[in-house]
Structure formats: C-alpha cells, structure tokens
Amino acid sequence: MKKIRITKQKIIGTLICIAFAIVALTLHLIRNGIIEKQVSQQMAERWHMETGAAQISCFFTSNAGVTANQIIGFEHSLDSALQEASITLENEEEGSSARLWSDAYSAKGSAMLSTKRATISAKAIGVGGDFFQFHPMDLEYGNYFSDSDVNKDLVVIDEEIAWQLFGGINVTGKIIDVGGQPHLIVGVIKRPQGKMEQNAGLTDSIIYMSYESLEQHGSMEPISHFEIVMPNPIKGFAMDMVKDKLSVNPDEVVMIENTKRFSYERSLKHLKEFPYRSMTAKAIIYPYWENLARGYEDIVALYALFVVLFSAVPAIALLILIIQLWRHKKWTAKSICEKIGDKIYQLRANLRNNRRSKKRVPININFDEEEKNEKVE
C-alpha cells in the first residue's frame, strides 16, 4: 500500500481550509441570530398551515385612499376566493376559532394625552386587525388589545409616556384622557432605543390605540400599511391573490412578501439590486418596522456574501480531494457490489448457523437428563 506523504504545504492548506470553514460557520450563526430578532417579518413561520403560509405587506401612498371599509371588503372577497379554490381548514369544527388568514393595518397620527399630573402631545398609531400578533413588542406590564375587544378605548403606551403622565411605569389599569375621552391602559412596552431603531424613525414616544378611537379622538393620516398572513399552496399564490382582491392602484402601493425575506437566495439576489435598491418613484414613507427590516436586509445580505466567499475555499479543496481520490481509485462499482453481496451472503450464513445451534442445545440437554435418570433407576 502506497504511503500518503504529508508535507508542510498540505498541513498549511488543511489548516487554512479549517479556519475558513470556522469563519464561515461563525458568520452564518451571527446572521441567523440577526434574523431571529426580526419577529415582525416571521408571522408566516408562526402561522402554522399545512398548505404553507405567506406574509404579505402592503405600504400605501397618502393618495391611495385606503379605508377600513375597503379592507373589510377585501377580507370578504378573500374568503370567497379561498373557498372557490377549495382551500379550507382541515378538520374544521363548528365554533372553532381557527382561521385561514390573519391581517392587520395601521395609520399614523397624533393625540393629546392627559392625566391629573400632566398633558402631552404624542405620536399615535391607530391599529386594526391582529396588529400585535404581527408586531409583538417587549411588554413591561400588562397585555395587548385586539380587534375582537368590544371596548375600543384601550391603549398600549411606552415607558416614557407612562413616566411623563404618571411618574412611574407600572400603570396598567389606569385611565388617561385621549382627546378628552377616557381610555384604559392595558399594556406598557419598552421602546427600543438603539441606533438602528432611531434611524428607522423610532425616535419619539408612541401610543398604540384602535383605529376607530384615533379617528375620533386624535388626528390621523390615511391608512398607510396593511399586511396579511394566508395560505400559499404554490409559489406566488398569496401575492397574486392580494394584488387581485385589494383593488389599489399599483402606482400607489409597494407590496412585499416577507416570507423567506432573509433567505440566502433572496440575500444574494438582493446584492445584485444593491446599487438601485433605495431608489423609488413612489411617495411612500415606510413605518419604522419596515425601515428596520430593510436595514437588516442589507446587513444579512452582506453576511451572506462573506459566508459564501469563506465557504468557497474549503468547498473547492474538498472537491479537488474527491476528484483526486476518484482518479486514483482502485475500486469499481462492480467490485463494491460484489463485496456487498459477499457481506450479505456471509450475514445470512451466520444467521442460519446461529439458528441451528440454538435448536441443538435443548435436545442435548433433554437427552442428558433422561440418561441420568435411567442411571439412577
């Protein structure tokens, strides 16, 4: 057998490949850690559907004129379209709360907030649907509210508003006046204050309240954001359904499929569009969570590039090794098949011998016992 010659160059090359592989793995894990924190982009993963699900986000210009009634009309059209496509819940039971889809919408605005202690003007976001399912935030105290609540005068505030109005942060269950109307605080959130969040537009305190309440007791811009998670049995089904049923002028909306937004495939494709990614002819101001997503989309795309580059060296080295082994191989497919056949034959023979030996043992023992008994007699 020919001895493998280990040279200094081979040792150095192997160590370089191992180092590059470790760097690639480390960058991959860091990238995954960044992606896992983007919870607003992962509603499809949380919405378990056997047919697969997709999260679609729509951002409107101020001229789009999208209303809450228009969204309700879209929901009815969607139900009919899914029924026509024979997409239903399996094992659906009467009275079950399970649903095929979930959606949310929001509009920006402002409101005057007051207590006996102070009066302030704060940025407000009027929300509808399952907004907090799509955008779970860090709750310090209390809970969220939802569209199913009968009482629409419920609010979630951040810590700064709580300090300004009450001088403390554990204020769930207390009442604040919004535009002169009493509202119940059901939750207090911790507002992220990192550099990314500040550049994304999350610079001021925010109160979250129902769309109906902000419309009545504050000042509000038109609906600027709508998103939905729904069945996606084939690629592009959900996106095509939203485009067809939402009935918004294509020039007044940007639609994004959040599902697998941070995948390697999408990241590498994103790098090709990097020079003109930020260019747009549409007058759309993205909410802070979309600005954050777009910023981290750029970051994970760069991580994806370096993962691929550092993985290329050990991958090429492994490919070269496989080719060399193949060229100097001393075996053929026929010889391998013959060896496998021999092993199988030997295994069967061993099993047969074991069975025979097990059958003989009790016969010999019985015979010996009978012989002993005859001698005793």
Secondary structure, 3 states (H helix, E strand, C coil): CCCCCCCHHHHHHHHHHHHHHHHHHHHHHHHHHHHHCCHHHCHHHHCCCCCCEEEEEEEECCCCCCCHHHHHHHHHHHHHHHHHCCCCCCCCCCCCCCCCCEEEEEEEEEEEEECCCCEEEEEEEEEEECHHHHCCCCEEEECCCCCCCCCCCEEEEEHHHHHHHHCCCCCCCCEEEECCEEEEEEEEECCCCCHHHHHHCCCCCEEEEEHHHHHHHCEECCCCEEEEEEECCCCCHHHHHHHHHHCCCHHHEEEEECCCCCCHHHHHHHHHCHHHCCCCCCCCCCCHHHHHHHHHHHHHHHHHHHHHHHHHHHHHHHHHHHHHHHHCCCCCHHHHHHHHHHHHHHHHHHHHHHHHHHHHHHHHHHHHHHHHHHHHC
